[in-house]
């Protein structure tokens, strides 16, 4: 007897936008419907999920019904997350406890929702802490849209899970563009060696260049011939940084998580 197809609602939240896509399938899931919405996080989150629900209804798809709310995997923006790179030295429960202790010491409070995700190749855990009030607000928005929050994943964890298995980025300095800045990651081979958050305006090329240069000189320093790879969130951001990337000699790549207006990944 074949297994029933699994449906998954993946949602990527940004500071001023949210994109959602419903996929179905066990091995190679296909997109059934997608929707995006502009606005503050809580508002755009509910609107994007609602848009997917409406699209499925128009298609006559019965995936979504009152007795079975879809499970949401929510990717949350780096602007709302505190990060730490911790060496992998024990099982998940131990690493989770160490991550919580780290943030309590570093930030001086314990009212945070803490997660630890093992990065590819098993060398490090990416520890992430989010304000518990933010989590409650996001959960409320998901509930109001008729779904249920099943998993919370920081955007950087999602991106590194894809990038750290790609040999073309080995030993690179990664610049992951966000709405209010950039997450910077220095790789040793395919292992993250250091990370930092750079707050910079969406059009401030000189500020981004200064920040990347300062990060490259940190410990451990980046090799002079190490590539700098710029990773935008969407096509508009990619176009905005085309000239600056060429001027700096950086490689500008396509977005990691593109969605098209027709409800399918681009």
C-alpha positions as CSV (number, residue, x, y, z in Angstrom):
1,X,0.0,0.0,0.0
2,X,1.5,3.4,-1.0
3,X,2.0,6.1,1.5
4,X,-0.4,9.1,1.3
5,X,1.3,12.2,-0.1
6,X,2.6,14.6,2.5
7,X,1.6,18.3,2.3
8,X,3.8,21.0,3.8
9,X,3.3,24.8,4.1
10,X,6.6,26.5,4.0
11,X,6.7,30.2,4.9
12,X,9.6,32.6,4.7
13,X,9.1,35.8,6.8
14,X,11.0,39.0,6.3
15,X,10.8,42.3,8.1
16,X,8.4,43.8,5.5
17,X,7.2,40.9,3.4
18,X,6.2,37.2,3.7
19,X,6.1,34.4,1.1
20,X,4.3,31.1,1.5
21,X,4.1,28.0,-0.7
22,X,2.2,24.7,-0.2
23,X,4.0,21.7,-1.4
24,X,2.9,18.1,-1.8
25,X,4.8,14.9,-2.3
26,X,7.1,12.5,-0.3
27,X,10.3,12.5,-2.4
28,X,10.1,15.4,-4.8
29,X,7.4,17.7,-3.5
30,X,5.7,19.9,-6.1
31,X,4.3,23.3,-5.4
32,X,0.5,23.5,-5.3
33,X,0.1,27.2,-4.6
34,X,2.1,30.2,-3.4
35,X,1.3,33.7,-2.2
36,X,3.1,36.7,-1.0
37,X,2.1,39.8,1.0
38,X,3.8,43.1,2.0
39,X,3.6,44.6,5.5
40,X,4.7,44.2,9.0
41,X,5.6,40.6,10.0
42,X,2.5,39.6,11.8
43,X,0.2,41.1,9.2
44,X,2.1,39.8,6.1
45,X,2.4,36.4,7.7
46,X,-1.4,36.0,8.1
47,X,-2.0,37.5,4.6
48,X,0.4,35.2,2.8
49,X,-1.0,32.1,4.4
50,X,-4.5,33.3,3.7
51,X,-3.5,33.8,0.1
52,X,-2.3,30.2,-0.2
53,X,-5.6,29.0,1.3
54,X,-7.6,31.0,-1.2
55,X,-5.5,29.8,-4.1
56,X,-6.1,26.1,-3.1
57,X,-9.9,26.8,-2.8
58,X,-10.0,28.2,-6.3
59,X,-8.2,25.1,-7.6
60,X,-10.7,22.9,-5.9
61,X,-7.9,21.3,-3.7
62,X,-9.1,19.7,-0.5
63,X,-5.8,19.8,1.3
64,X,-7.0,22.5,3.7
65,X,-10.1,21.9,5.7
66,X,-11.3,22.8,9.2
67,X,-10.6,19.4,10.7
68,X,-7.0,19.3,9.5
69,X,-5.0,22.5,9.7
70,X,-1.8,22.4,7.7
71,X,1.5,22.4,9.5
72,X,3.7,25.5,8.9
73,X,7.4,25.5,8.8
74,X,8.3,29.2,9.4
75,X,11.6,30.7,8.4
76,X,12.1,33.9,10.5
77,X,14.3,36.9,9.5
78,X,17.8,37.4,10.8
79,X,16.9,40.9,12.0
80,X,14.8,39.2,14.8
81,X,17.3,36.5,15.7
82,X,20.5,36.4,17.9
83,X,23.0,33.9,16.6
84,X,26.0,32.0,17.9
85,X,28.3,29.4,16.3
86,X,29.0,26.6,18.8
87,X,31.3,23.5,18.2
88,X,29.5,20.2,18.0
89,X,30.5,18.4,21.2
90,X,27.4,16.4,22.3
91,X,23.9,15.3,21.6
92,X,21.1,17.7,20.7
93,X,19.7,18.0,24.3
94,X,23.2,18.9,25.6
95,X,23.8,21.4,22.8
96,X,20.4,22.9,23.4
97,X,21.2,23.4,27.1
98,X,24.6,25.0,26.2
99,X,23.0,27.3,23.7
100,X,20.5,28.5,26.3
101,X,23.2,29.1,28.9
102,X,25.3,31.0,26.3
103,X,22.5,33.4,25.4
104,X,21.5,33.9,29.1
105,X,25.1,34.9,29.9
106,X,25.6,37.0,26.7
107,X,22.3,38.8,26.8
108,X,21.6,38.8,30.5
109,X,18.1,37.4,30.4
110,X,16.2,34.1,30.0
111,X,13.0,35.2,28.3
112,X,14.1,33.9,24.9
113,X,13.1,31.0,22.7
114,X,16.3,29.1,21.9
115,X,17.0,26.6,19.1
116,X,20.2,24.8,18.0
117,X,20.5,23.3,14.5
118,X,23.3,21.0,13.5
119,X,25.0,22.4,10.3
120,X,26.0,20.2,7.4
121,X,29.1,18.1,8.0
122,X,28.5,18.0,11.7
123,X,31.3,20.4,12.8
124,X,29.1,23.1,14.4
125,X,25.7,23.9,15.8
126,X,24.0,27.1,14.8
127,X,22.4,28.4,18.0
128,X,19.6,30.9,17.6
129,X,17.6,32.9,20.1
130,X,14.3,34.7,19.4
131,X,12.3,37.0,21.6
132,X,9.4,34.9,23.1
133,X,7.0,37.7,22.5
134,X,7.8,37.5,18.7
135,X,7.1,33.8,18.7
136,X,3.8,34.2,20.4
137,X,2.8,36.9,17.9
138,X,3.8,34.8,14.9
139,X,2.0,31.7,16.3
140,X,-1.1,33.9,16.8
141,X,-1.0,35.0,13.2
142,X,-0.6,31.5,11.9
143,X,-3.5,30.3,14.0
144,X,-5.7,33.2,12.8
145,X,-5.0,32.2,9.2
146,X,-6.3,28.6,9.9
147,X,-2.9,26.8,10.1
148,X,-0.7,25.6,13.0
149,X,3.0,26.5,13.6
150,X,4.9,23.2,13.6
151,X,8.5,24.3,13.2
152,X,10.5,27.6,13.6
153,X,13.7,27.9,11.6
154,X,16.0,30.9,11.5
155,X,16.6,32.2,7.9
156,X,20.4,31.8,8.3
157,X,20.0,28.1,9.3
158,X,17.9,27.5,6.2
159,X,20.4,29.2,3.9
160,X,23.5,27.5,5.4
161,X,21.8,24.0,5.1
162,X,21.8,24.7,1.3
163,X,25.1,26.5,0.9
164,X,27.4,24.3,3.1
165,X,26.9,21.3,0.7
166,X,27.8,23.3,-2.4
167,X,31.5,22.9,-3.2
168,X,31.5,26.1,-5.2
169,X,31.3,28.2,-2.0
170,X,34.3,26.5,-0.3
171,X,36.5,29.0,1.6
172,X,34.3,31.9,0.6
173,X,33.0,34.9,2.5
174,X,29.2,34.8,2.2
175,X,27.2,38.0,2.2
176,X,23.5,37.1,2.7
177,X,21.6,40.2,2.0
178,X,18.5,41.0,4.2
179,X,16.0,43.9,4.4
180,X,18.0,45.8,7.0
181,X,21.5,44.6,6.5
182,X,23.4,41.4,5.8
183,X,24.5,38.2,7.6
184,X,28.2,37.6,7.0
185,X,29.7,34.1,7.2
186,X,33.3,33.1,6.8
187,X,33.8,29.5,5.5
188,X,36.8,27.2,6.1
189,X,36.2,24.7,3.4
190,X,32.5,24.1,3.7
191,X,32.5,24.7,7.5
192,X,31.4,28.0,9.0
193,X,34.3,29.5,10.9
194,X,32.8,32.8,11.9
195,X,29.6,34.8,11.5
196,X,28.4,38.4,12.1
197,X,25.4,40.7,11.6
198,X,26.0,43.9,9.6
199,X,23.3,46.5,9.9
200,X,23.4,48.6,6.7
201,X,20.9,50.4,4.5
202,X,19.4,48.8,1.5
203,X,21.3,51.1,-0.9
204,X,24.4,51.7,1.1
205,X,27.1,50.0,-1.0
206,X,30.0,51.8,0.7
207,X,28.8,50.8,4.1
208,X,28.4,47.2,3.0
209,X,31.9,47.2,1.5
210,X,33.5,48.6,4.7
211,X,31.6,46.0,6.8
212,X,32.7,43.1,4.6
213,X,36.3,44.3,4.6
214,X,36.4,44.6,8.4
215,X,34.8,41.1,8.8
216,X,37.4,39.6,6.4
217,X,40.2,40.9,8.6
218,X,38.9,39.3,11.7
219,X,40.0,36.0,13.3
220,X,40.5,33.7,11.5
221,X,41.3,36.1,8.6
222,X,40.0,35.4,5.1
223,X,42.6,34.6,2.4
224,X,43.4,37.4,-0.1
225,X,42.1,35.2,-2.9
226,X,39.0,34.0,-1.1
227,X,35.8,34.7,-3.2
228,X,33.1,37.0,-1.8
229,X,29.7,35.8,-2.7
230,X,26.7,38.1,-2.5
231,X,23.3,36.3,-2.0
232,X,20.2,38.4,-2.5
233,X,16.7,37.5,-1.2
234,X,14.9,38.3,-4.4
235,X,15.3,39.5,-8.0
236,X,14.7,43.1,-7.1
237,X,17.5,43.0,-4.5
238,X,19.7,41.3,-7.1
239,X,19.2,44.0,-9.7
240,X,19.8,46.7,-7.1
241,X,23.3,45.3,-6.2
242,X,24.5,44.3,-9.7
243,X,26.6,47.4,-10.3
244,X,28.1,47.4,-6.7
245,X,29.0,43.7,-6.9
246,X,30.7,44.1,-10.2
247,X,32.6,47.2,-8.9
248,X,33.8,45.3,-5.8
249,X,34.7,42.1,-7.8
250,X,32.1,40.0,-5.9
251,X,30.1,37.2,-7.3
252,X,26.4,38.0,-7.3
253,X,24.2,34.9,-7.3
254,X,20.5,34.2,-7.9
255,X,18.2,34.1,-4.8
256,X,18.2,30.9,-2.8
257,X,14.4,30.9,-2.2
258,X,12.6,32.3,-5.3
259,X,8.8,32.2,-5.6
260,X,6.9,33.2,-8.7
261,X,3.5,34.9,-8.7
262,X,1.9,31.9,-10.3
263,X,2.4,29.8,-7.2
264,X,5.5,27.8,-8.2
265,X,9.1,28.3,-7.4
266,X,10.9,30.2,-10.2
